[in-house]
Amino acid sequence: MPTIYTNSDDGWVYYKSTLSWSAAHNAVMGISADDNDTYSTNPVATYCTSGRGVTTYYVYRAFLAFDTADIGVAPSAATLKVYGYSQSSGDIIAIEGTWDGDSLATSNFNDFTGNTLGWDSTTVTRYSSEISSWSTSGYNDISLNSDALTAMANNDILSIVLVNHTYDYSNTDPDLGGRSGCQSEKNGFYFTDYTGTDRDPYIDYTSGGYGNDPLGHDMDDIDSNVTGVASASIKRIMGR
């Protein structure tokens, strides 16, 4: 099963606001970005704090990019694997990003498809289902859907943003008011800068079908006759 790892600039961007939940959720630029963490306690998080009459809202989003230039046919299946660390209180979902994988910065805070003022689950492109459990001592498997599989074949870079599902993705204020007050959901995990690759984020995928594409090569790259047999007449390759 082929494997591809994230690039070295994977990381997180966050924003906080004392104005309102909407100001934090819809911000066009983050306050801080980090692309050289070995791990983080809350690269995906949404929460608020309250004190002295002021509520502060926090939104953290994680950005991953994978080199898919060599994938010409949509895989039949793919799983994003993220090694958890520390916090595990939140639900996560993967959405289609637009970050190109170079030098993660505060300006990338809203680099994802469907980002509009007041965006929510109806405007973005999902790459997974909601992940409602999180291990802090091993890999978490995030099954990628057909939109992600198609993107792997069509794009040189597969850009994925991991966001909190309960509040950020759903555009729901984490301040419930009253006695319940501010809610907090945080998930921690390792990044590519961790020593070696045994805890790096990566994708395992199953290669797609070949059709009349012998051994996965483009027909244009194969001579029109193979040992005297027209390529158009080839129906099956031994072992396929």
WOQUIBEL-V738757 format. One record per backbone hydrogen bond with DSSP energy under -0.5 kcal/mol. NH is the residue of the N-H (numbers start at 1). CO is the residue of the C=O. E is the energy in kcal/mol with one decimal. If there is no record, write none. Layout:
# WOQUIBEL-V738757
nh->[NH | NH]
co->[CO | CO]
e->[E | E]
This chain:
# WOQUIBEL-V738757
nh->[2 | 4 | 6 | 7 | 10 | 11 | 12 | 13 | 14 | 15 | 17 | 24 | 25 | 26 | 27 | 30 | 31 | 32 | 34 | 40 | 43 | 44 | 45 | 46 | 47 | 48 | 49 | 51 | 54 | 56 | 57 | 58 | 59 | 60 | 61 | 62 | 63 | 64 | 66 | 67 | 68 | 68 | 69 | 71 | 72 | 76 | 77 | 79 | 80 | 81 | 82 | 82 | 84 | 84 | 85 | 86 | 89 | 90 | 92 | 93 | 95 | 96 | 97 | 98 | 99 | 103 | 108 | 109 | 111 | 112 | 113 | 115 | 116 | 119 | 123 | 124 | 125 | 126 | 127 | 128 | 131 | 132 | 140 | 142 | 142 | 143 | 144 | 145 | 149 | 150 | 151 | 152 | 153 | 154 | 155 | 158 | 159 | 160 | 160 | 161 | 162 | 163 | 163 | 165 | 169 | 170 | 171 | 171 | 172 | 176 | 176 | 180 | 181 | 183 | 185 | 187 | 188 | 189 | 190 | 191 | 193 | 194 | 200 | 202 | 203 | 204 | 205 | 206 | 207 | 213 | 214 | 216 | 217 | 221 | 222 | 226 | 227 | 229 | 230 | 231 | 233 | 234 | 235 | 240]
co->[205 | 203 | 201 | 65 | 7 | 63 | 34 | 61 | 32 | 59 | 57 | 20 | 21 | 22 | 24 | 106 | 14 | 14 | 12 | 189 | 187 | 187 | 60 | 185 | 58 | 183 | 56 | 54 | 51 | 49 | 17 | 47 | 15 | 45 | 13 | 162 | 11 | 160 | 158 | 5 | 66 | 156 | 156 | 68 | 70 | 206 | 206 | 204 | 142 | 202 | 80 | 140 | 82 | 138 | 188 | 136 | 186 | 186 | 131 | 163 | 161 | 125 | 159 | 111 | 111 | 101 | 105 | 106 | 108 | 110 | 96 | 112 | 114 | 116 | 120 | 120 | 113 | 124 | 94 | 94 | 92 | 130 | 82 | 80 | 140 | 141 | 78 | 127 | 145 | 146 | 147 | 148 | 149 | 150 | 151 | 66 | 157 | 64 | 158 | 95 | 62 | 93 | 161 | 91 | 164 | 165 | 167 | 168 | 167 | 174 | 181 | 177 | 177 | 174 | 46 | 44 | 87 | 40 | 83 | 38 | 37 | 191 | 197 | 81 | 4 | 79 | 2 | 77 | 205 | 210 | 212 | 213 | 214 | 218 | 219 | 229 | 225 | 226 | 228 | 224 | 230 | 231 | 233 | 237]
e->[-0.6 | -2.1 | -1.7 | -1.9 | -1.4 | -1.8 | -1.8 | -2.3 | -2.4 | -2.1 | -2.0 | -1.3 | -2.8 | -2.7 | -0.7 | -3.0 | -3.1 | -1.4 | -2.5 | -1.8 | -0.5 | -1.4 | -1.5 | -2.2 | -1.7 | -1.3 | -2.1 | -2.2 | -1.8 | -2.9 | -3.1 | -2.9 | -2.4 | -3.1 | -2.4 | -2.1 | -3.2 | -2.9 | -1.9 | -0.6 | -0.8 | -2.5 | -0.8 | -1.8 | -0.8 | -2.2 | -0.9 | -2.8 | -2.9 | -3.4 | -0.5 | -2.1 | -0.6 | -2.4 | -2.6 | -0.5 | -1.7 | -0.9 | -2.2 | -1.9 | -2.6 | -2.6 | -2.8 | -1.9 | -0.9 | -0.5 | -1.9 | -1.5 | -2.1 | -1.9 | -1.9 | -1.3 | -0.8 | -2.1 | -1.7 | -1.1 | -0.5 | -0.7 | -3.2 | -1.0 | -3.6 | -0.7 | -2.8 | -3.0 | -0.5 | -0.6 | -2.5 | -2.1 | -2.1 | -2.5 | -2.0 | -2.0 | -1.1 | -1.9 | -2.2 | -2.7 | -0.8 | -2.8 | -0.5 | -2.4 | -2.4 | -2.3 | -0.6 | -2.7 | -2.9 | -0.8 | -0.8 | -0.8 | -2.3 | -1.0 | -2.0 | -0.6 | -1.8 | -2.0 | -1.9 | -2.3 | -2.3 | -1.4 | -2.5 | -2.3 | -0.7 | -1.8 | -1.0 | -1.8 | -2.9 | -2.2 | -2.1 | -2.8 | -0.5 | -0.8 | -0.6 | -2.2 | -2.0 | -1.5 | -1.5 | -2.8 | -0.6 | -2.0 | -0.5 | -2.1 | -1.9 | -1.5 | -0.5 | -2.8]
